[in-house]
């Protein structure tokens, strides 16, 4: 956030300096608005150009790119605006050097003026603003891998949960409700036979021995 603000301030300051530069002296007291754009490709003349057809036009285009870059937080647009300003300024210097034979810098208004310095400084500030800006933050993308399995399997891919209603699990044996009454079970109990006990009583045999023949 702070980088975007600082970069935007630098970019806007550079665009302002670039737009203001054609209204200053560029060479031998001649303002930048007096140079026509087509003279950069055909050669410099003494003819005075229209305002919208002068060096002001590319700088206004660069300022428009700067505004869009600041609003959209686009480093590419701001950097492109800086390249436009520096490119047209360097091209103008090449053409003037060819027309004059050489470029001079004088303190009495002769040679290169402060308008060229403003244009070069504005282009440099635009490039610095593009470097300082952090650009637009990209939202994190989440990848949906589908529903997670409830339990892993050893011999196959994870089992997907059933889409329909889940059946009730079987109750635990200890949680089963006992029946209110248990079934009646019968057992066979042998009846008591006194004769059988008497036949097998060894004491009775001793008291009543069988008769001897």
SVG drawing of the C-alpha trace seen along z (x, -y; Angstrom):
<svg xmlns="http://www.w3.org/2000/svg" viewBox="-42 -36 71 162">
<polyline fill="none" stroke="black" stroke-width="0.4" points="0.0,0.0 2.8,-2.5 4.8,-1.6 1.8,-2.2 1.3,-5.6 4.9,-6.6 5.2,-5.3 2.0,-7.2 3.3,-10.5 6.6,-10.1 4.7,-9.2 2.3,-12.1 5.2,-14.5 7.0,-13.2 3.9,-13.5 3.4,-17.1 7.0,-18.0 6.8,-16.4 3.6,-18.3 5.0,-21.6 8.3,-21.2 7.0,-22.3 6.1,-25.7 9.7,-26.3 12.7,-27.1 14.3,-24.0 17.0,-25.4 18.2,-29.0 15.1,-30.4 12.7,-28.5 10.0,-26.7 9.1,-23.1 5.6,-23.9 7.1,-25.6 8.6,-22.3 6.2,-20.2 6.1,-16.4 6.6,-15.7 9.9,-17.6 11.3,-14.8 11.1,-12.6 11.6,-15.0 14.0,-17.5 13.9,-20.7 12.8,-23.9 12.1,-27.4 8.3,-27.1 6.1,-27.4 3.9,-24.5 0.3,-24.3 -0.1,-23.6 -1.7,-20.2 0.7,-19.2 3.8,-20.2 5.9,-18.4 3.1,-18.8 1.0,-16.1 3.2,-13.0 3.6,-14.4 -0.1,-14.7 -0.4,-11.1 2.2,-10.1 0.2,-11.9 -2.9,-10.0 -1.1,-6.7 0.2,-7.8 -3.3,-8.6 -4.5,-5.2 -1.5,-3.4 -2.1,-5.1 -5.8,-4.4 -5.3,-0.8 -2.1,-0.4 -0.3,0.8 3.4,0.5 3.5,1.3 1.5,-1.7 3.5,-4.1 6.8,-2.7 5.4,-3.0 4.6,-6.7 8.2,-7.3 9.6,-5.6 7.3,-7.8 8.6,-11.0 12.3,-10.0 12.0,-8.6 10.6,-11.8 13.0,-13.9 16.0,-11.9 14.7,-11.9 14.3,-15.7 17.9,-16.1 19.1,-14.0 17.3,-16.1 18.3,-19.4 21.9,-18.2 21.8,-17.4 20.2,-20.8 22.6,-22.8 25.7,-20.7 26.1,-20.2 24.3,-20.7 25.6,-23.4 24.6,-24.3 24.8,-28.0 23.9,-30.1 22.6,-33.1 19.7,-31.4 21.7,-29.9 21.9,-26.2 19.7,-23.7 17.2,-25.2 15.4,-24.1 12.5,-22.7 14.7,-19.8 15.8,-19.2 12.1,-19.1 11.3,-16.6 14.2,-14.3 13.6,-14.6 9.9,-13.9 10.7,-10.7 13.1,-9.5 10.5,-10.1 8.0,-8.1 10.4,-5.1 11.2,-5.4 7.5,-5.5 7.0,-2.3 9.8,-0.7 8.6,-1.8 5.0,-0.7 4.1,2.8 1.3,3.2 -2.0,4.9 -2.1,7.7 -3.4,11.1 -5.9,13.0 -5.0,16.4 -6.4,19.2 -7.7,22.2 -7.9,25.6 -10.9,27.7 -9.8,31.3 -13.4,32.5 -14.7,33.9 -12.2,35.5 -12.7,39.2 -13.9,40.2 -11.4,43.1 -8.5,44.3 -8.5,47.6 -5.6,50.0 -6.5,51.6 -8.0,48.7 -8.6,45.0 -10.4,43.2 -14.0,44.1 -16.3,41.2 -19.1,40.4 -22.6,41.7 -24.6,38.8 -27.9,40.1 -29.1,40.5 -26.8,42.5 -28.2,45.8 -28.4,46.2 -25.5,48.1 -26.1,51.4 -26.3,51.1 -23.5,52.4 -24.2,55.7 -23.9,54.1 -26.4,51.4 -29.2,53.7 -32.3,53.4 -33.1,56.6 -36.6,58.2 -39.0,57.5 -39.5,61.2 -37.1,64.0 -38.3,67.3 -39.2,70.1 -36.9,73.1 -37.9,76.5 -35.5,79.2 -36.3,83.0 -35.8,83.9 -35.8,87.7 -38.5,88.7 -37.4,90.3 -37.9,94.1 -37.7,95.6 -37.7,99.2 -34.7,98.5 -32.9,97.0 -33.8,99.9 -32.5,102.4 -29.3,100.7 -28.9,100.1 -25.9,102.1 -26.9,101.9 -30.2,103.6 -28.4,106.5 -26.3,107.0 -29.3,106.9 -31.4,109.4 -29.0,111.8 -30.5,114.1 -31.5,117.6 -28.9,120.3 -29.8,123.5"/>
</svg>
